[in-house]
Amino acid sequence: MKKLLLFCLSALLLVACGHSEDKKEENVSQILKSEEPVVDIMVLKTGDFSRELISNGNAEASKKADLNFPASEEVTAIYVSNGDRVSKGQKIASQDTYRLRSKLVSAKSSLDQAYLSLQDELIGRGYDIRDTTKVPASEMQLLRTKSGYDNARETYQLALYDYNNSTLYAPFDGTIANLFSKEHNIPSTSEPFCTVIGSGDMNIDFSILEGELPMVKKGREVEIMPFISDDTVIKGRITAINPVVDKNGLVRIKATADNSSGVLYDGMNVRVSISNTVPDKMVVPKTAMVLRSNGRSVVFTYKNGRSFWNYIEPGEENSRDMIVKDGLKDGDTVIVTGNMNLAHDVPVKIGKIR
């Protein structure tokens, strides 16, 4: 009797579990059916394809000046800091002028003495000092050297130059860079005290392959994008093409861009894009193509609420779009996003129409 009771209970448990599993499978099936993939679509039309040349380059200020003091004297004042905008003629830094003024006065005195000695030499040889044009050039040069006039004149001019350049001024409108000296220190005369980077245009140096030369010419527009921000695009134009192919098969190109916004820094790495329009092509976003496991390219089309795959022959591509040579026709509705896990002939929902 006990064995019969245990057998009945086991049978009831198995039937209950079976119904539970069937219910779970039914619920999963309903969820899968309700969660149709959401896709973005576009209607394919023949149009222009932007053939694109991408290269990496460097930004370089079109105007840049290294400033330094000619004399080794203490810096008494620094009026700017790195990154400050300055105007042409604005003070940047000053040196102590006590010794410079003393050297200038001494040099002027030596020059005056040498001039008197030169006059004495001319008078001693019977020349009129009021009209030295009658003195032969060779004899005049000899007397100038003998009196020490030429040497004294050079010393005075150098002392005057050092004194007049004891204050640094901005040579043009720009931004201060590489200023690392401090007040009350003696700056190096062999290294720049600071650099002024001009405001406005920025030169972009980049290289292209020899075979890409047909896409470039002087005056052609380029797009410049700093590596630090893909969303920033600055327009520029090609200004120079170096007519030499180097040993690596590269040609150097220079473009100029307006940098009044200050986005580009001197020495910054940038990406350069040059576009050339090719008409009458079937163009789809690169996101529309899916590569199958067999290596063939597939683009899904949308029809009557369902997705259908189409084997295509891909053509040229740029950073955003690609050409479809074969497999699609004008007017097809192409699925451009949400296609990574799509299957053939399954229901889908439309998200956006592009």
TILOPA-872431 format. One record per residue (C-alpha): residue number from 1; x negated, y negated, z negated. Coordinates in steps of 0.05 Angstrom, whole numbers. Example, Ala and Ser with C-alpha at 12.3 -4.5 7.8 and 13.67 -1.06 7.14 Angstrom:
! TILOPA-872431
1,-246,90,-156;
2,-273,21,-143;
! end
This chain:
! TILOPA-872431
1,0,0,0;
2,-57,-48,-18;
3,-92,-33,48;
4,-28,-48,87;
5,-21,-115,50;
6,-93,-135,65;
7,-84,-118,139;
8,-22,-162,144;
9,-56,-221,111;
10,-116,-215,158;
11,-70,-214,219;
12,-34,-276,196;
13,-101,-313,186;
14,-125,-295,256;
15,-60,-320,287;
16,-64,-386,248;
17,-137,-397,269;
18,-119,-383,341;
19,-64,-435,341;
20,-112,-485,308;
21,-165,-475,362;
22,-114,-482,417;
23,-90,-547,386;
24,-161,-574,381;
25,-175,-558,454;
26,-110,-591,474;
27,-127,-654,434;
28,-198,-657,466;
29,-168,-649,534;
30,-119,-706,522;
31,-175,-751,497;
32,-218,-737,558;
33,-159,-750,604;
34,-144,-816,569;
35,-217,-841,571;
36,-224,-853,645;
37,-290,-886,664;
38,-288,-962,673;
39,-324,-986,736;
40,-338,-1052,771;
41,-325,-1054,846;
42,-339,-1097,907;
43,-314,-1096,979;
44,-372,-1083,1026;
45,-382,-1134,1081;
46,-438,-1144,1131;
47,-480,-1204,1110;
48,-549,-1233,1098;
49,-603,-1195,1061;
50,-657,-1234,1024;
51,-723,-1201,1041;
52,-766,-1215,981;
53,-841,-1221,968;
54,-861,-1217,895;
55,-930,-1236,869;
56,-962,-1253,803;
57,-1001,-1318,794;
58,-1026,-1372,747;
59,-1003,-1443,734;
60,-1055,-1497,736;
61,-1045,-1571,724;
62,-1054,-1613,787;
63,-1085,-1668,743;
64,-1130,-1649,685;
65,-1187,-1688,653;
66,-1238,-1667,600;
67,-1256,-1727,556;
68,-1318,-1734,514;
69,-1360,-1787,479;
70,-1427,-1802,513;
71,-1460,-1817,446;
72,-1467,-1775,383;
73,-1435,-1820,332;
74,-1385,-1807,276;
75,-1312,-1804,296;
76,-1276,-1856,254;
77,-1205,-1847,280;
78,-1163,-1796,319;
79,-1096,-1823,341;
80,-1064,-1761,373;
81,-1055,-1687,363;
82,-1050,-1626,409;
83,-984,-1627,447;
84,-973,-1702,441;
85,-950,-1738,503;
86,-994,-1798,520;
87,-989,-1855,569;
88,-1044,-1881,614;
89,-1091,-1926,574;
90,-1067,-1901,506;
91,-1120,-1895,452;
92,-1141,-1824,435;
93,-1201,-1830,388;
94,-1255,-1880,366;
95,-1327,-1875,342;
96,-1366,-1917,292;
97,-1398,-1973,332;
98,-1450,-2000,283;
99,-1510,-1964,313;
100,-1483,-1971,384;
101,-1477,-2046,376;
102,-1547,-2049,346;
103,-1576,-2010,405;
104,-1540,-2056,453;
105,-1568,-2119,421;
106,-1638,-2090,420;
107,-1633,-2068,492;
108,-1609,-2138,513;
109,-1668,-2170,477;
110,-1717,-2123,512;
111,-1685,-2138,579;
112,-1692,-2213,567;
113,-1766,-2205,549;
114,-1779,-2162,610;
115,-1745,-2215,654;
116,-1791,-2269,626;
117,-1851,-2224,640;
118,-1828,-2215,712;
119,-1822,-2290,720;
120,-1892,-2300,693;
121,-1919,-2249,744;
122,-1883,-2285,801;
123,-1908,-2353,780;
124,-1979,-2326,771;
125,-1977,-2304,844;
126,-1952,-2371,869;
127,-1879,-2353,882;
128,-1819,-2397,868;
129,-1777,-2360,816;
130,-1715,-2397,841;
131,-1720,-2362,908;
132,-1747,-2291,904;
133,-1724,-2274,975;
134,-1792,-2295,1001;
135,-1827,-2243,959;
136,-1844,-2180,999;
137,-1801,-2121,977;
138,-1861,-2076,961;
139,-1894,-2130,919;
140,-1829,-2147,883;
141,-1819,-2073,865;
142,-1890,-2071,838;
143,-1879,-2132,795;
144,-1812,-2106,769;
145,-1846,-2042,747;
146,-1907,-2076,718;
147,-1865,-2124,676;
148,-1821,-2067,651;
149,-1759,-2101,678;
150,-1729,-2040,713;
151,-1738,-1996,652;
152,-1708,-2048,606;
153,-1649,-2058,653;
154,-1633,-1983,654;
155,-1638,-1979,578;
156,-1591,-2038,571;
157,-1540,-2009,619;
158,-1540,-1942,582;
159,-1531,-1977,515;
160,-1474,-2018,544;
161,-1442,-1955,573;
162,-1445,-1919,505;
163,-1415,-1979,470;
164,-1359,-1989,520;
165,-1341,-1915,516;
166,-1339,-1910,441;
167,-1263,-1907,446;
168,-1229,-1854,489;
169,-1168,-1873,529;
170,-1118,-1830,567;
171,-1137,-1834,642;
172,-1065,-1819,662;
173,-997,-1799,634;
174,-1001,-1729,605;
175,-1006,-1683,545;
176,-1064,-1674,496;
177,-1096,-1605,493;
178,-1158,-1571,463;
179,-1167,-1625,409;
180,-1202,-1590,352;
181,-1250,-1643,324;
182,-1237,-1679,258;
183,-1248,-1749,234;
184,-1315,-1767,201;
185,-1351,-1713,241;
186,-1401,-1722,298;
187,-1373,-1691,362;
188,-1414,-1650,411;
189,-1435,-1687,473;
190,-1440,-1622,513;
191,-1368,-1601,503;
192,-1303,-1639,516;
193,-1273,-1675,457;
194,-1204,-1660,485;
195,-1166,-1650,550;
196,-1110,-1690,580;
197,-1063,-1649,624;
198,-1025,-1692,672;
199,-949,-1694,672;
200,-911,-1677,735;
201,-934,-1628,787;
202,-965,-1560,771;
203,-1005,-1518,820;
204,-990,-1444,825;
205,-1045,-1399,851;
206,-1026,-1329,873;
207,-1047,-1276,924;
208,-1010,-1236,976;
209,-1027,-1176,1020;
210,-1053,-1188,1090;
211,-991,-1155,1119;
212,-946,-1204,1082;
213,-975,-1265,1116;
214,-916,-1272,1165;
215,-872,-1289,1105;
216,-912,-1349,1083;
217,-924,-1417,1115;
218,-938,-1487,1089;
219,-875,-1520,1064;
220,-836,-1456,1050;
221,-797,-1456,986;
222,-817,-1409,929;
223,-786,-1391,862;
224,-831,-1391,801;
225,-812,-1353,738;
226,-854,-1353,674;
227,-866,-1284,645;
228,-840,-1309,578;
229,-771,-1324,606;
230,-739,-1287,665;
231,-680,-1334,662;
232,-723,-1395,678;
233,-731,-1409,753;
234,-771,-1468,779;
235,-770,-1487,852;
236,-835,-1502,888;
237,-866,-1504,958;
238,-928,-1474,990;
239,-981,-1527,999;
240,-1043,-1488,1020;
241,-1061,-1421,1051;
242,-1133,-1400,1046;
243,-1152,-1373,1116;
244,-1195,-1317,1088;
245,-1178,-1244,1073;
246,-1220,-1218,1016;
247,-1250,-1148,1009;
248,-1186,-1124,975;
249,-1142,-1147,1033;
250,-1113,-1205,995;
251,-1101,-1278,1016;
252,-1099,-1334,965;
253,-1039,-1381,967;
254,-1026,-1446,930;
255,-957,-1474,915;
256,-938,-1538,879;
257,-878,-1544,832;
258,-848,-1602,793;
259,-863,-1592,719;
260,-831,-1655,691;
261,-790,-1609,645;
262,-855,-1584,613;
263,-835,-1511,619;
264,-901,-1490,652;
265,-966,-1492,613;
266,-1035,-1497,643;
267,-1061,-1426,651;
268,-993,-1393,642;
269,-979,-1328,678;
270,-920,-1332,726;
271,-882,-1290,777;
272,-874,-1320,846;
273,-817,-1300,893;
274,-813,-1317,967;
275,-749,-1301,1005;
276,-734,-1292,1079;
277,-662,-1283,1102;
278,-647,-1223,1147;
279,-576,-1227,1178;
280,-524,-1174,1194;
281,-540,-1122,1142;
282,-496,-1080,1095;
283,-521,-1101,1027;
284,-502,-1072,959;
285,-530,-1084,889;
286,-586,-1035,870;
287,-542,-1013,812;
288,-493,-983,862;
289,-542,-928,882;
290,-550,-864,842;
291,-605,-813,856;
292,-580,-742,853;
293,-620,-682,828;
294,-632,-659,899;
295,-668,-725,913;
296,-613,-754,958;
297,-584,-824,948;
298,-510,-831,931;
299,-464,-891,929;
300,-394,-882,900;
301,-334,-913,934;
302,-266,-927,903;
303,-200,-906,934;
304,-130,-899,904;
305,-157,-899,832;
306,-210,-845,844;
307,-285,-844,856;
308,-317,-810,917;
309,-390,-800,928;
310,-424,-817,994;
311,-493,-796,1015;
312,-529,-857,1043;
313,-594,-875,1078;
314,-625,-931,1037;
315,-665,-987,1070;
316,-705,-1047,1045;
317,-693,-1073,975;
318,-710,-1134,933;
319,-706,-1146,859;
320,-629,-1146,860;
321,-601,-1116,924;
322,-614,-1062,976;
323,-595,-1048,1049;
324,-552,-988,1066;
325,-572,-963,1135;
326,-521,-906,1140;
327,-466,-873,1100;
328,-420,-932,1087;
329,-378,-977,1132;
330,-354,-1048,1131;
331,-293,-1055,1085;
332,-310,-997,1038;
333,-297,-1011,964;
334,-362,-995,929;
335,-371,-979,855;
336,-429,-1021,830;
337,-431,-1006,755;
338,-407,-950,710;
339,-430,-898,760;
340,-486,-863,724;
341,-444,-804,699;
342,-389,-805,752;
343,-368,-742,789;
344,-336,-735,857;
345,-260,-745,862;
346,-246,-764,789;
347,-199,-819,764;
348,-230,-885,744;
349,-207,-953,719;
350,-228,-1019,749;
351,-265,-1067,703;
352,-285,-1126,747;
353,-279,-1141,821;
354,-340,-1177,848;
! end
